[in-house]
Amino acid sequence: MKINATRLTLYALLGAVEDDLREILVSNLGETIPLHEILEPGALERCKERALNDGLATVHLSDAIYYLDLGDLCPTCNSNANFFSPDTADYIKQKTALISKLIAIRNRVCHFRPLLGTDFTNVFEAAQALADDDNLMWDALRNCLDKLAHDAGFVLSLKIPSWDVSENAIPHNLPNPDFDETGFIGRQTQLKELKSLIDGHWNVISLIGEGGLGKTAIALQAAYHVVDNCADKYDAVVWVTSKTTVLTSHEIRQIEGAITNSLDLVFKAIHGIGENTDQAKDPIEQLIELMTAFRVFLIVDNLETVLDDRMREFFGRLPDGSKVLVTSRIGIGAYDRPIKIPPFEVRESIELLRKMAKIHSLSTLTAYSNSRLEPYCKRMGNNPLHIKWFVLSVASGSSPEKALADPSLILEFCLSNVYEHLTSDAKSLVDILFFRKHNQTTSELSYLSEMAPIELRKRLNELLTANMAVSSSTALAGGFETTYGITELCRKYLARHHPLPQDRQKVLQRKRQQLVAEKEQQQQLEGGHFNVNSVEVKSNGDVVIAKLLSDALRHTKKHDFDSAFESSDQARELAPTFYETYRVSAWIKNASGDIVGAQEDYEEALELNPNSVKVLYFYAQFQLRAFDDAEAAERLLVKAAGHASDSPEIKLELARCNLYQSKFSKCREIALSVAERESNTERQRTIAFDLALQSEYRAAEAFLVRQEVQLSIAHIENFINLYLKIPAEFVDSKMQKHLSSMLPVPYRAFKYQSDSVSRERLDSIIEKLEELDPSNSLYEIQSGYVKTVKWDRDFGFIAVPGGPDVYFQKRDLIDRADWTDLTEGQPLKYRINSSIERPSAKMIRLVRDLQ
């Protein structure tokens, strides 16, 4: 068993402390005192067992004391203090606390357990403190310290007693820790989680991370914890490694006889359990049978070199009661509970660098301040193996600057076998991530790689599993955005070993320029929140989605709904939490006639971004037009106004909602607030004037239906006055049609008015409306009376004094309800275009007040 100098040095110092305590006991106790009076029962049994293992059937006092370790020596000294001088007894009592702190370290040293980073310092400081005392009892310790000062190599001749093992330990084949020099540094969070999982229900646990992060050290620390503390759970602890190379300061050296395939690994595991391979059985079957018969804690180190379907099958069939702990640079992909191992924290990196520099007597590095060492550690990615390699390189004669500038060897060691296992599509994706230093969204990557979303996710998962890529999520309004990049170690590796060809760079640059152009085009679209074709763009990732959604809207305009849904579905697959994908999908579904599906998508968009003015606005429009639900639309618009209180578009929709709910005064108030604001666009002001006119027209109709004629007349007059105040440039054909629509209202009001004043008022209103209606400019008002009516054919003739009869149709009556009231001789007023041949009467009304 190879034991390094650090462990042997600690053994020498701790052994010297034990020898001095033994000397006190031997010199103060007589051989005639029975052993059972000196030793506690447990200590006595341990002494006899150890002596028997060495071939001693009879144990005398001096023999028994030799077999006492530090954990028994200190209590034995204190329990037999009555045999010592008062000064010696008091002194030992005073130093018991200090000596007791060394017991756990002594057990780690002699039981070949991983050392902690503080063990070496704690032992040396305690030894120095004891040796510096004036007390004469520490001769062996002082002699040891003196030897170490003059010839530290003497420890290499020492041998740790073979009987000094943990009595309760599980049988195991664990290797000696290779980090004795520095001790186990940091990783307490990961170690605590790992121990918890080992105690839990997971059958397969994996430590996943890029090369050199110390996965093996963590696994070994946990494995020794199992050996010492889980005898009731496992019958054996078996270590198997498929590590194929080792890194030196100058080269990557192949390990002779290393395991290179999964079958050899299975054979090694079978042998580790203590069995021979059965040629008649499938190796996997035999291993599973053994792990079913015995409770085995199996550690597979460096799995990535042999991971295949055979190993995945094994993990999937692992029996309860046994567990597997895996270290790998590549994730298993199923069955396991992974623990992601990150780089060191900066303080841990500095601690490791300092200890390594001190071990190799590199005064140049040990003299550096932490503030100077910190940038070194950061440049090495806080990777423990990189830091060790760096110190070894400096110890071999390289300058710190040169070692930092050319990390090709460490990069190849950490990543070459991982990169070579990637699929071609994954390597292509690595190129794209390498091309741009900033993280990229799935939509960007889909556009640049031309991969379908499903294939893209597979390749991203491959890179994440291989620890060549990292992801991060950022909270956004309406969800979150996940972006991807490559690790710094991967970037450095690619730069040195797989630089991006220039033609590939040109292709990616051209595609990125296309993205920028699309982004500018989106930002130039007018209307912002209120233009259905405008898609919110905050990042380059959004641009790709915006392009797909714009394509979908263009297809919708052409009624090519299949293509529209294909584009919108692709956008949603790439950005499932981006509310715009649902907003556009809702628009398409509504246009295609699926109003129920449209409503579901609007609800989803609103859930993703409840404060989106755009979603609230378009959803309100949808509620108003698809379901005639003005109340629901108004609630949505009021919420939108809370985020855009001065928006004319929202005000116009609110005015329309009030109009639909017969809140005519409120409609007019809101509409005029938009119409009278000169900073609003001509279109917005035109719509506002139109809504104000509609509010008066509908109010007049509503009051007339309720036979509140005076209120109806008042709104008709308001209508006329408002129309007269509207600047000519805002009057459009729609407003002019409102004049024709309003004309029947005052005419019908005649039926409910008998007083001459009201009738004259109404007649004046009618004439004013006829005068304002531009469609009447070609017509002149004439009077006549009914000559004949063809009831079954809906037409008749008007007799005109001194002129030819005039043809009319039922549809030309202002109030078609008057058709049944027509009688021969009924006075009429009408309009007629005399400039055409055989004109017909228009805008016909009965003149009841002339009867």
Summary of the structure (lengths in Angstrom):
residues: 851
radius of gyration: 46.6
end to end distance: 130.7
largest distance: 162.8
contacts: 2731
relative contact order: 0.04
helix: 60%
strand: 10%
